[in-house]
Structure formats: C-alpha cells, structure tokens
Amino acid sequence: MAKAMDEIKWQELEIGAVVTEPGNAAEYKTGSWRSERPVVQKEQCIKCGVCWLFCPDMCIIRAVEGHFTANLNYCKGCGICARECPVGCITMISEEG
C-alpha cells in the first residue's frame, strides 16, 4: 500500500519527485537573482513579440499600449530578449545603477 506524501521521509523520495503542490511556480519570485535587467525603449519597439518568443522564463508581457516589457518579479536578467530584438530597443542595465 502506498504511503501518503506526509508519511514519506525525504530520504525515501524517488529522484525527480515533486515535493510541493503542482502549479506553484508563480509563488517563487526569481527576479532577485539577476544582476542586470532589461529596459524597453517604448518609442522604438515595433511590437513584434520576438522578445516574448525567445524569453526562457516567459516573463515578457505585452503592455496595454502594445509594446513588450519584462515582469521583473520573474526576469533573471539573461539578456536573451535584448540580443534577439530585431530593432535593438531593449537595453540591459545593471541593477546597481
């Protein structure tokens, strides 16, 4: 008979086991890990969505005006959005400055 999750010790878990409730990723604000953050020049943005397409963390969101911006609660500052932007409207700036 299988044990309930609250009866299993961590040493008994199989490799790759999920120990938290599914769908809880939104609770983890990973943006505090970054050293740089993207800044979008709204007037240069052509609203193509390439930054959204390439973002590995899915933190790029479309603003009401149609341009794209990063949700800084989840952006880790990888810079892929800035590198892939076809018009260069995204600049990575240091979190310090």
C-alpha positions as CSV (number, residue, x, y, z in Angstrom):
1,M,0.0,0.0,0.0
2,A,1.3,3.4,-0.9
3,K,2.1,5.9,1.8
4,A,0.6,9.4,1.8
5,M,3.1,12.2,1.0
6,D,3.0,13.4,4.6
7,E,4.2,10.0,5.7
8,I,7.2,9.7,3.4
9,K,10.6,10.9,4.7
10,W,12.6,13.0,2.2
11,Q,15.3,10.2,2.0
12,E,12.6,7.8,0.7
13,L,11.6,10.1,-2.2
14,E,12.5,9.0,-5.8
15,I,14.9,11.1,-7.8
16,G,12.9,13.8,-9.5
17,A,9.9,13.7,-7.1
18,V,7.8,16.8,-6.7
19,V,7.5,17.7,-3.1
20,T,5.3,20.8,-3.4
21,E,1.9,21.3,-4.8
22,P,1.8,21.4,-8.6
23,G,1.3,24.8,-10.2
24,N,3.1,26.8,-7.5
25,A,5.8,28.3,-9.7
26,A,4.1,31.8,-9.5
27,E,4.9,31.8,-5.8
28,Y,8.7,31.9,-6.5
29,K,9.8,35.4,-7.3
30,T,13.1,34.5,-9.2
31,G,13.8,38.1,-10.3
32,S,16.0,38.7,-7.2
33,W,18.7,36.5,-8.8
34,R,19.6,38.9,-11.6
35,S,22.4,41.4,-11.8
36,E,21.0,43.2,-14.9
37,R,17.5,44.0,-16.1
38,P,16.0,44.8,-19.5
39,V,14.7,48.3,-20.2
40,V,12.5,48.7,-23.3
41,Q,12.5,51.9,-25.3
42,K,8.8,52.1,-26.0
43,E,9.1,54.6,-28.8
44,Q,11.4,52.2,-30.7
45,C,9.5,49.0,-30.1
46,I,7.8,47.7,-33.2
47,K,5.6,45.3,-31.1
48,C,6.8,42.2,-33.0
49,G,6.9,40.0,-29.9
50,V,10.3,38.4,-30.7
51,C,11.4,39.1,-27.1
52,W,8.4,37.3,-25.8
53,L,9.0,34.4,-28.1
54,F,12.7,33.9,-27.0
55,C,12.3,34.6,-23.3
56,P,13.2,31.3,-21.5
57,D,11.4,32.4,-18.3
58,M,8.2,33.6,-20.0
59,C,8.4,36.9,-18.1
60,I,7.9,39.1,-21.1
61,I,4.4,40.6,-21.1
62,R,2.5,42.8,-23.6
63,A,1.7,46.2,-22.1
64,V,-1.7,47.9,-22.7
65,E,-0.1,50.1,-25.3
66,G,1.1,47.1,-27.3
67,H,4.8,47.2,-26.6
68,F,6.5,44.4,-24.6
69,T,8.1,44.7,-21.2
70,A,9.6,42.3,-18.6
71,N,7.9,41.2,-15.4
72,L,10.8,41.9,-13.1
73,N,9.4,39.6,-10.4
74,Y,10.5,36.7,-12.6
75,C,13.1,38.1,-15.0
76,K,16.6,36.6,-14.3
77,G,18.4,39.1,-16.5
78,C,19.7,36.6,-19.1
79,G,19.7,39.3,-21.8
80,I,18.2,37.0,-24.5
81,C,15.4,39.4,-25.1
82,A,17.9,42.3,-25.8
83,R,20.0,40.1,-28.0
84,E,17.1,38.8,-30.1
85,C,15.3,42.2,-30.5
86,P,15.4,43.0,-34.3
87,V,15.4,46.8,-33.7
88,G,17.6,46.9,-30.6
89,C,15.1,48.6,-28.4
90,I,15.9,46.6,-25.3
91,T,19.0,47.5,-23.3
92,M,20.3,45.6,-20.3
93,I,21.2,47.8,-17.4
94,S,22.9,47.0,-14.1
95,E,20.7,46.5,-11.1
96,E,23.2,48.6,-9.2
97,G,22.7,51.7,-11.3
